[in-house]
Amino acid sequence: MPVIYSTHGLHPRAMEMLGKSGELRIASALDAATLAVEGREADIVIVRAPLPPALFENAPRLRAAIRHGAGLDMIPVDAATKAGVLVANVPGVNARSVAEHVFLVTLALLRRFRSMDQDLRRRGWLAGREHAEGSLELAGRTLGVVGAGAVGKAVTAIARGGFGLTVIANSRNAKSLPEDVRFVSIDEMVAEADIVVLACPLTSETTGLLSRERIRRMKPGAILVNVARGAVVDDAGLIEALRERRLGGAALDVFATQPLPSDHPYYSFDNVIVTPHMAGITEQSMMRMGVGAAEEAIRVLSNRVPVNLRNPEVLAEYRRRFPGNGE
């Protein structure tokens, strides 16, 4: 019976699907050594935590590493390809969840929700109410979106259709932007946008994209929302801008080091919302991601190629390893 190894538990519907197709095993721990050892017997790995390259060096049965979600930075794709292992993901299925989170935290920052809630609970009604006169409306603002994938498009749709905001955007491919959304450079965006939303994949081009210099050029009082990856932002530059009160605030769901250390400076600011990489996690999105990953796993176990194959150059080696597979 095939072994399907998952770094985490999955939605019950996905676990039921996989249980009918093989033996489902859940990782006992998420450190590199454990994953490398426990993954040796796997036919399929479902990925919700970073995989070590060593896992691919000694896993003769491994056919595919399937990302539970979209971002591939948790999978060492080069190592997988070298080993003749298919890499797939489930893009777009949590885009709505992430987009809704973007507006949840943006509105919370504009309306000073954290400070209001804390003072209301600690100091009473009037102390909480004092924050209202300094709070701001979302209407009439310019929102800049970096990335025109499923998340970027969902954010844009809500911004324009739900709030009537002006949206400007940046993407590797300007043609991928929705109609009537103006393409701008990153430098133009930080100068114009009241809210900057990072929704791009982590690549060599986007690492450090929001540098100290670009953060310094953001509009006074602007808000940064990062639902991309932590390494897209220069942390030192952002902390500097927050300490100098040049920004209106930041909402950060992803970090260069995760979990975020409990003594990290981000926790000290009353205008920073920190969330534990959960913007894309809702009951509905977990079902869609889990079922999507399960469907891809079943497809591979049925000797077919994943719908969302991300390393097509692997196919010749994969077919050599598993003759008659990957049609």
Contacts in CASP RR format, 6 or more apart in sequence:
PFRMAT RR
TARGET T0000
AUTHOR 0000-0000-0000
METHOD contacts of the structure
MODEL  1
MPVIYSTHGLHPRAMEMLGKSGELRIASALDAATLAVEGREADIVIVRAP
LPPALFENAPRLRAAIRHGAGLDMIPVDAATKAGVLVANVPGVNARSVAE
HVFLVTLALLRRFRSMDQDLRRRGWLAGREHAEGSLELAGRTLGVVGAGA
VGKAVTAIARGGFGLTVIANSRNAKSLPEDVRFVSIDEMVAEADIVVLAC
PLTSETTGLLSRERIRRMKPGAILVNVARGAVVDDAGLIEALRERRLGGA
ALDVFATQPLPSDHPYYSFDNVIVTPHMAGITEQSMMRMGVGAAEEAIRV
LSNRVPVNLRNPEVLAEYRRRFPGNGE
1 22 0 8 1.000
1 23 0 8 1.000
2 21 0 8 1.000
2 22 0 8 1.000
2 23 0 8 1.000
2 43 0 8 1.000
2 44 0 8 1.000
2 301 0 8 1.000
3 22 0 8 1.000
3 23 0 8 1.000
3 25 0 8 1.000
3 41 0 8 1.000
3 42 0 8 1.000
3 43 0 8 1.000
3 44 0 8 1.000
3 61 0 8 1.000
4 18 0 8 1.000
4 19 0 8 1.000
4 21 0 8 1.000
4 22 0 8 1.000
4 23 0 8 1.000
4 24 0 8 1.000
4 25 0 8 1.000
4 42 0 8 1.000
4 43 0 8 1.000
4 44 0 8 1.000
4 46 0 8 1.000
4 297 0 8 1.000
5 25 0 8 1.000
5 26 0 8 1.000
5 27 0 8 1.000
5 38 0 8 1.000
5 39 0 8 1.000
5 41 0 8 1.000
5 42 0 8 1.000
5 44 0 8 1.000
5 45 0 8 1.000
5 46 0 8 1.000
6 18 0 8 1.000
6 24 0 8 1.000
6 25 0 8 1.000
6 26 0 8 1.000
6 27 0 8 1.000
6 45 0 8 1.000
6 46 0 8 1.000
6 48 0 8 1.000
6 68 0 8 1.000
7 26 0 8 1.000
7 27 0 8 1.000
7 30 0 8 1.000
7 35 0 8 1.000
7 45 0 8 1.000
7 46 0 8 1.000
7 47 0 8 1.000
7 48 0 8 1.000
7 49 0 8 1.000
7 51 0 8 1.000
8 26 0 8 1.000
8 27 0 8 1.000
8 48 0 8 1.000
8 49 0 8 1.000
8 68 0 8 1.000
9 15 0 8 1.000
9 26 0 8 1.000
9 48 0 8 1.000
10 18 0 8 1.000
10 46 0 8 1.000
10 68 0 8 1.000
10 286 0 8 1.000
10 290 0 8 1.000
10 293 0 8 1.000
10 294 0 8 1.000
11 286 0 8 1.000
11 287 0 8 1.000
11 289 0 8 1.000
11 290 0 8 1.000
11 291 0 8 1.000
13 287 0 8 1.000
13 290 0 8 1.000
13 291 0 8 1.000
13 294 0 8 1.000
14 287 0 8 1.000
14 290 0 8 1.000
14 291 0 8 1.000
14 292 0 8 1.000
14 293 0 8 1.000
14 294 0 8 1.000
15 24 0 8 1.000
17 291 0 8 1.000
17 294 0 8 1.000
17 295 0 8 1.000
17 298 0 8 1.000
18 24 0 8 1.000
18 294 0 8 1.000
18 297 0 8 1.000
18 298 0 8 1.000
21 297 0 8 1.000
21 298 0 8 1.000
21 301 0 8 1.000
22 301 0 8 1.000
25 38 0 8 1.000
25 42 0 8 1.000
27 34 0 8 1.000
27 35 0 8 1.000
27 38 0 8 1.000
27 49 0 8 1.000
28 34 0 8 1.000
28 38 0 8 1.000
29 35 0 8 1.000
30 49 0 8 1.000
32 50 0 8 1.000
32 52 0 8 1.000
32 54 0 8 1.000
33 52 0 8 1.000
35 49 0 8 1.000
35 51 0 8 1.000
35 52 0 8 1.000
35 55 0 8 1.000
36 52 0 8 1.000
36 54 0 8 1.000
36 55 0 8 1.000
36 57 0 8 1.000
36 58 0 8 1.000
39 45 0 8 1.000
39 55 0 8 1.000
39 59 0 8 1.000
39 62 0 8 1.000
40 55 0 8 1.000
40 58 0 8 1.000
40 59 0 8 1.000
41 59 0 8 1.000
41 61 0 8 1.000
42 59 0 8 1.000
42 61 0 8 1.000
42 62 0 8 1.000
43 61 0 8 1.000
43 62 0 8 1.000
43 63 0 8 1.000
43 301 0 8 1.000
44 62 0 8 1.000
44 63 0 8 1.000
44 64 0 8 1.000
44 65 0 8 1.000
44 66 0 8 1.000
44 297 0 8 1.000
44 300 0 8 1.000
44 301 0 8 1.000
45 51 0 8 1.000
45 55 0 8 1.000
45 62 0 8 1.000
45 64 0 8 1.000
45 65 0 8 1.000
45 66 0 8 1.000
46 66 0 8 1.000
46 68 0 8 1.000
46 293 0 8 1.000
46 294 0 8 1.000
46 297 0 8 1.000
47 65 0 8 1.000
47 66 0 8 1.000
47 67 0 8 1.000
47 68 0 8 1.000
47 74 0 8 1.000
47 75 0 8 1.000
48 68 0 8 1.000
48 74 0 8 1.000
49 74 0 8 1.000
50 73 0 8 1.000
50 74 0 8 1.000
51 65 0 8 1.000
51 74 0 8 1.000
51 75 0 8 1.000
51 76 0 8 1.000
52 76 0 8 1.000
53 76 0 8 1.000
53 79 0 8 1.000
55 62 0 8 1.000
56 62 0 8 1.000
56 65 0 8 1.000
56 76 0 8 1.000
56 79 0 8 1.000
56 80 0 8 1.000
56 82 0 8 1.000
56 83 0 8 1.000
56 85 0 8 1.000
57 79 0 8 1.000
57 83 0 8 1.000
59 83 0 8 1.000
59 85 0 8 1.000
62 83 0 8 1.000
62 85 0 8 1.000
63 85 0 8 1.000
63 86 0 8 1.000
63 300 0 8 1.000
63 301 0 8 1.000
63 318 0 8 1.000
63 322 0 8 1.000
63 325 0 8 1.000
64 85 0 8 1.000
64 86 0 8 1.000
64 87 0 8 1.000
64 88 0 8 1.000
64 296 0 8 1.000
64 297 0 8 1.000
64 300 0 8 1.000
64 306 0 8 1.000
65 75 0 8 1.000
65 80 0 8 1.000
65 85 0 8 1.000
65 86 0 8 1.000
65 87 0 8 1.000
65 88 0 8 1.000
66 87 0 8 1.000
66 88 0 8 1.000
66 89 0 8 1.000
66 90 0 8 1.000
66 293 0 8 1.000
66 296 0 8 1.000
66 297 0 8 1.000
66 300 0 8 1.000
66 306 0 8 1.000
67 74 0 8 1.000
67 75 0 8 1.000
67 87 0 8 1.000
67 88 0 8 1.000
67 89 0 8 1.000
67 90 0 8 1.000
67 293 0 8 1.000
68 90 0 8 1.000
68 289 0 8 1.000
68 290 0 8 1.000
68 293 0 8 1.000
69 89 0 8 1.000
69 90 0 8 1.000
69 91 0 8 1.000
69 92 0 8 1.000
69 93 0 8 1.000
69 94 0 8 1.000
69 289 0 8 1.000
69 293 0 8 1.000
70 89 0 8 1.000
70 90 0 8 1.000
70 91 0 8 1.000
70 92 0 8 1.000
70 93 0 8 1.000
70 94 0 8 1.000
70 150 0 8 1.000
70 201 0 8 1.000
71 89 0 8 1.000
71 201 0 8 1.000
71 202 0 8 1.000
72 87 0 8 1.000
72 89 0 8 1.000
72 201 0 8 1.000
72 310 0 8 1.000
73 201 0 8 1.000
73 202 0 8 1.000
73 229 0 8 1.000
75 87 0 8 1.000
77 87 0 8 1.000
77 310 0 8 1.000
77 311 0 8 1.000
80 86 0 8 1.000
80 87 0 8 1.000
80 311 0 8 1.000
80 314 0 8 1.000
81 87 0 8 1.000
81 311 0 8 1.000
81 313 0 8 1.000
81 314 0 8 1.000
81 317 0 8 1.000
84 314 0 8 1.000
84 317 0 8 1.000
84 318 0 8 1.000
84 321 0 8 1.000
85 314 0 8 1.000
85 318 0 8 1.000
86 300 0 8 1.000
86 305 0 8 1.000
86 306 0 8 1.000
86 309 0 8 1.000
86 311 0 8 1.000
86 314 0 8 1.000
86 318 0 8 1.000
87 309 0 8 1.000
87 310 0 8 1.000
87 311 0 8 1.000
87 314 0 8 1.000
88 296 0 8 1.000
88 300 0 8 1.000
88 306 0 8 1.000
88 307 0 8 1.000
88 308 0 8 1.000
88 309 0 8 1.000
88 310 0 8 1.000
89 308 0 8 1.000
89 310 0 8 1.000
90 288 0 8 1.000
90 289 0 8 1.000
90 290 0 8 1.000
90 292 0 8 1.000
90 293 0 8 1.000
90 296 0 8 1.000
90 308 0 8 1.000
91 150 0 8 1.000
91 308 0 8 1.000
92 149 0 8 1.000
92 150 0 8 1.000
92 151 0 8 1.000
93 285 0 8 1.000
93 288 0 8 1.000
93 289 0 8 1.000
93 292 0 8 1.000
94 280 0 8 1.000
94 281 0 8 1.000
94 282 0 8 1.000
94 285 0 8 1.000
94 288 0 8 1.000
94 289 0 8 1.000
95 149 0 8 1.000
95 150 0 8 1.000
95 151 0 8 1.000
95 152 0 8 1.000
95 153 0 8 1.000
95 154 0 8 1.000
96 154 0 8 1.000
96 285 0 8 1.000
97 279 0 8 1.000
97 280 0 8 1.000
97 281 0 8 1.000
97 282 0 8 1.000
97 284 0 8 1.000
97 285 0 8 1.000
98 151 0 8 1.000
98 154 0 8 1.000
98 155 0 8 1.000
98 199 0 8 1.000
98 227 0 8 1.000
98 279 0 8 1.000
98 280 0 8 1.000
99 151 0 8 1.000
99 152 0 8 1.000
99 154 0 8 1.000
99 155 0 8 1.000
99 157 0 8 1.000
99 158 0 8 1.000
100 158 0 8 1.000
101 227 0 8 1.000
101 253 0 8 1.000
101 275 0 8 1.000
101 279 0 8 1.000
101 280 0 8 1.000
102 155 0 8 1.000
102 158 0 8 1.000
102 197 0 8 1.000
102 199 0 8 1.000
102 225 0 8 1.000
102 227 0 8 1.000
102 251 0 8 1.000
102 279 0 8 1.000
103 138 0 8 1.000
103 158 0 8 1.000
103 159 0 8 1.000
103 163 0 8 1.000
105 225 0 8 1.000
105 251 0 8 1.000
105 273 0 8 1.000
105 275 0 8 1.000
106 138 0 8 1.000
106 195 0 8 1.000
106 223 0 8 1.000
106 225 0 8 1.000
106 251 0 8 1.000
107 113 0 8 1.000
107 138 0 8 1.000
108 114 0 8 1.000
108 251 0 8 1.000
108 273 0 8 1.000
109 223 0 8 1.000
109 248 0 8 1.000
109 249 0 8 1.000
109 250 0 8 1.000
109 251 0 8 1.000
109 271 0 8 1.000
109 273 0 8 1.000
110 135 0 8 1.000
110 136 0 8 1.000
110 137 0 8 1.000
110 138 0 8 1.000
110 223 0 8 1.000
111 132 0 8 1.000
111 135 0 8 1.000
111 136 0 8 1.000
112 131 0 8 1.000
112 132 0 8 1.000
112 134 0 8 1.000
112 135 0 8 1.000
112 271 0 8 1.000
114 270 0 8 1.000
114 271 0 8 1.000
114 273 0 8 1.000
115 128 0 8 1.000
115 131 0 8 1.000
115 270 0 8 1.000
115 271 0 8 1.000
116 128 0 8 1.000
116 129 0 8 1.000
116 131 0 8 1.000
116 132 0 8 1.000
116 135 0 8 1.000
117 128 0 8 1.000
118 270 0 8 1.000
119 127 0 8 1.000
119 128 0 8 1.000
119 130 0 8 1.000
119 131 0 8 1.000
120 127 0 8 1.000
120 128 0 8 1.000
120 129 0 8 1.000
138 163 0 8 1.000
138 165 0 8 1.000
139 163 0 8 1.000
139 164 0 8 1.000
139 165 0 8 1.000
140 164 0 8 1.000
140 165 0 8 1.000
140 166 0 8 1.000
141 165 0 8 1.000
141 166 0 8 1.000
141 194 0 8 1.000
141 195 0 8 1.000
142 165 0 8 1.000
142 166 0 8 1.000
142 167 0 8 1.000
142 168 0 8 1.000
142 192 0 8 1.000
142 193 0 8 1.000
142 194 0 8 1.000
142 195 0 8 1.000
143 155 0 8 1.000
143 159 0 8 1.000
143 165 0 8 1.000
143 166 0 8 1.000
143 167 0 8 1.000
143 168 0 8 1.000
143 193 0 8 1.000
143 194 0 8 1.000
143 195 0 8 1.000
143 197 0 8 1.000
144 167 0 8 1.000
144 168 0 8 1.000
144 169 0 8 1.000
144 170 0 8 1.000
144 184 0 8 1.000
144 189 0 8 1.000
144 192 0 8 1.000
144 193 0 8 1.000
144 195 0 8 1.000
144 196 0 8 1.000
144 197 0 8 1.000
145 152 0 8 1.000
145 155 0 8 1.000
145 156 0 8 1.000
145 159 0 8 1.000
145 167 0 8 1.000
145 168 0 8 1.000
145 169 0 8 1.000
145 170 0 8 1.000
145 197 0 8 1.000
145 199 0 8 1.000
146 169 0 8 1.000
146 170 0 8 1.000
146 171 0 8 1.000
146 186 0 8 1.000
146 189 0 8 1.000
146 196 0 8 1.000
146 197 0 8 1.000
146 198 0 8 1.000
146 199 0 8 1.000
146 200 0 8 1.000
146 206 0 8 1.000
146 209 0 8 1.000
146 228 0 8 1.000
146 232 0 8 1.000
147 169 0 8 1.000
147 170 0 8 1.000
147 171 0 8 1.000
147 172 0 8 1.000
147 199 0 8 1.000
147 200 0 8 1.000
148 156 0 8 1.000
148 169 0 8 1.000
148 171 0 8 1.000
148 173 0 8 1.000
148 176 0 8 1.000
148 177 0 8 1.000
148 178 0 8 1.000
149 171 0 8 1.000
149 176 0 8 1.000
149 199 0 8 1.000
151 199 0 8 1.000
151 227 0 8 1.000
152 169 0 8 1.000
152 197 0 8 1.000
152 199 0 8 1.000
153 178 0 8 1.000
155 197 0 8 1.000
155 199 0 8 1.000
156 167 0 8 1.000
156 169 0 8 1.000
156 178 0 8 1.000
156 181 0 8 1.000
157 178 0 8 1.000
159 165 0 8 1.000
159 167 0 8 1.000
160 167 0 8 1.000
167 181 0 8 1.000
167 182 0 8 1.000
168 181 0 8 1.000
168 182 0 8 1.000
168 183 0 8 1.000
168 184 0 8 1.000
168 188 0 8 1.000
168 189 0 8 1.000
168 192 0 8 1.000
168 193 0 8 1.000
169 177 0 8 1.000
169 181 0 8 1.000
169 182 0 8 1.000
169 183 0 8 1.000
169 184 0 8 1.000
169 189 0 8 1.000
170 183 0 8 1.000
170 184 0 8 1.000
170 185 0 8 1.000
170 186 0 8 1.000
170 189 0 8 1.000
171 177 0 8 1.000
171 183 0 8 1.000
171 200 0 8 1.000
172 205 0 8 1.000
174 183 0 8 1.000
177 183 0 8 1.000
184 192 0 8 1.000
186 209 0 8 1.000
186 210 0 8 1.000
186 214 0 8 1.000
187 214 0 8 1.000
187 217 0 8 1.000
189 196 0 8 1.000
190 196 0 8 1.000
190 210 0 8 1.000
190 214 0 8 1.000
190 215 0 8 1.000
190 217 0 8 1.000
190 218 0 8 1.000
190 219 0 8 1.000
190 222 0 8 1.000
191 217 0 8 1.000
191 218 0 8 1.000
191 219 0 8 1.000
192 219 0 8 1.000
193 218 0 8 1.000
193 219 0 8 1.000
193 222 0 8 1.000
194 219 0 8 1.000
194 221 0 8 1.000
194 222 0 8 1.000
194 223 0 8 1.000
195 222 0 8 1.000
195 223 0 8 1.000
195 224 0 8 1.000
195 225 0 8 1.000
196 210 0 8 1.000
196 218 0 8 1.000
196 222 0 8 1.000
196 223 0 8 1.000
196 224 0 8 1.000
196 225 0 8 1.000
197 225 0 8 1.000
197 227 0 8 1.000
198 209 0 8 1.000
198 210 0 8 1.000
198 224 0 8 1.000
198 225 0 8 1.000
198 226 0 8 1.000
198 227 0 8 1.000
198 228 0 8 1.000
198 232 0 8 1.000
198 233 0 8 1.000
199 227 0 8 1.000
199 228 0 8 1.000
200 206 0 8 1.000
200 209 0 8 1.000
200 228 0 8 1.000
200 232 0 8 1.000
201 228 0 8 1.000
201 229 0 8 1.000
202 228 0 8 1.000
202 229 0 8 1.000
202 230 0 8 1.000
202 231 0 8 1.000
202 232 0 8 1.000
206 228 0 8 1.000
206 229 0 8 1.000
206 232 0 8 1.000
207 231 0 8 1.000
207 232 0 8 1.000
208 231 0 8 1.000
208 232 0 8 1.000
208 233 0 8 1.000
208 234 0 8 1.000
209 232 0 8 1.000
209 233 0 8 1.000
210 224 0 8 1.000
210 232 0 8 1.000
210 233 0 8 1.000
210 234 0 8 1.000
210 238 0 8 1.000
211 234 0 8 1.000
211 237 0 8 1.000
212 234 0 8 1.000
212 236 0 8 1.000
212 237 0 8 1.000
212 240 0 8 1.000
215 224 0 8 1.000
215 233 0 8 1.000
215 234 0 8 1.000
215 237 0 8 1.000
215 238 0 8 1.000
215 240 0 8 1.000
215 241 0 8 1.000
215 247 0 8 1.000
216 237 0 8 1.000
216 241 0 8 1.000
216 246 0 8 1.000
218 224 0 8 1.000
218 241 0 8 1.000
218 246 0 8 1.000
218 247 0 8 1.000
220 246 0 8 1.000
220 247 0 8 1.000
221 246 0 8 1.000
221 247 0 8 1.000
221 248 0 8 1.000
221 249 0 8 1.000
222 247 0 8 1.000
222 248 0 8 1.000
223 247 0 8 1.000
223 248 0 8 1.000
223 249 0 8 1.000
223 250 0 8 1.000
223 251 0 8 1.000
224 233 0 8 1.000
224 238 0 8 1.000
224 247 0 8 1.000
224 249 0 8 1.000
224 250 0 8 1.000
224 251 0 8 1.000
224 252 0 8 1.000
225 250 0 8 1.000
225 251 0 8 1.000
226 232 0 8 1.000
226 233 0 8 1.000
226 250 0 8 1.000
226 251 0 8 1.000
226 252 0 8 1.000
226 253 0 8 1.000
226 254 0 8 1.000
227 253 0 8 1.000
227 254 0 8 1.000
227 279 0 8 1.000
227 280 0 8 1.000
228 254 0 8 1.000
229 254 0 8 1.000
230 252 0 8 1.000
230 254 0 8 1.000
230 255 0 8 1.000
230 256 0 8 1.000
231 256 0 8 1.000
233 252 0 8 1.000
235 256 0 8 1.000
238 247 0 8 1.000
238 250 0 8 1.000
239 265 0 8 1.000
239 266 0 8 1.000
241 247 0 8 1.000
242 249 0 8 1.000
242 250 0 8 1.000
242 269 0 8 1.000
242 271 0 8 1.000
242 272 0 8 1.000
247 271 0 8 1.000
248 271 0 8 1.000
249 269 0 8 1.000
249 271 0 8 1.000
249 272 0 8 1.000
250 266 0 8 1.000
250 269 0 8 1.000
250 271 0 8 1.000
250 272 0 8 1.000
250 273 0 8 1.000
251 272 0 8 1.000
251 273 0 8 1.000
251 275 0 8 1.000
252 266 0 8 1.000
252 272 0 8 1.000
252 273 0 8 1.000
252 274 0 8 1.000
252 275 0 8 1.000
253 275 0 8 1.000
253 276 0 8 1.000
253 277 0 8 1.000
253 278 0 8 1.000
253 279 0 8 1.000
254 277 0 8 1.000
255 264 0 8 1.000
255 277 0 8 1.000
258 277 0 8 1.000
259 276 0 8 1.000
260 266 0 8 1.000
260 267 0 8 1.000
260 274 0 8 1.000
260 276 0 8 1.000
266 272 0 8 1.000
266 274 0 8 1.000
267 274 0 8 1.000
296 306 0 8 1.000
296 307 0 8 1.000
296 308 0 8 1.000
299 305 0 8 1.000
299 306 0 8 1.000
299 307 0 8 1.000
300 306 0 8 1.000
300 326 0 8 1.000
303 322 0 8 1.000
303 324 0 8 1.000
303 325 0 8 1.000
303 326 0 8 1.000
303 327 0 8 1.000
304 326 0 8 1.000
304 327 0 8 1.000
305 315 0 8 1.000
305 326 0 8 1.000
305 327 0 8 1.000
315 326 0 8 1.000
318 325 0 8 1.000
318 326 0 8 1.000
319 325 0 8 1.000
319 326 0 8 1.000
END
